[in-house]
């Protein structure tokens, strides 16, 4: 490594906290999700995959590999004493790989986080109606509505959505869909018992 590259590397790594990327000795990652090539002192460009996650392309032994930035940050900076397999984004923003936004989770914990905090990734307002067509409750998503029904009718949570609909005899209500306050079309469910 030449002196200029070494000076550049020292300057960059002196600001913020940097650690080596496990399994990739020529790269470092910081708590903000920036990835640095130690051989040339350049920060790598983030790309976004189809799922909305940021990734970088790293090379080891001449072979390129795409690695998710949030996982690099979690592996480098967040202890995982329980060997949980998933890195959860606390704010559910897949494009935010900062250490402060990440935590280790199980598959179940990750799913529950989405349902509890955001309803689902598909935020369609849902209106639950009784048999007469009177409004019972409005929910920000179908999943939140189903979770409410599971609880009210003591149905074991974790059924597939379609099974839950059959269990409590709910049908999608097909009359003219109302528009929510923010302009989205609302989904309707009608209880038929």
QUIQUIMO-V550734 format. One record per helix or strand of 2 or more residues. SS is the DSSP state (h for helix, s for strand). FROM is the first residue (numbers start at 1). LEN is the number of residues. If there is no record, write none. Layout:
# QUIQUIMO-V550734
SS:FROM:LEN / SS:FROM:LEN
This chain:
# QUIQUIMO-V550734
h:3:12 / s:18:4 / s:24:7 / s:35:3 / s:42:2 / s:47:2 / s:54:7 / s:63:6 / h:69:9 / s:86:4 / h:99:3 / s:102:4 / h:107:12 / s:126:4 / s:135:5 / h:142:11 / h:161:8 / s:170:3 / s:187:5
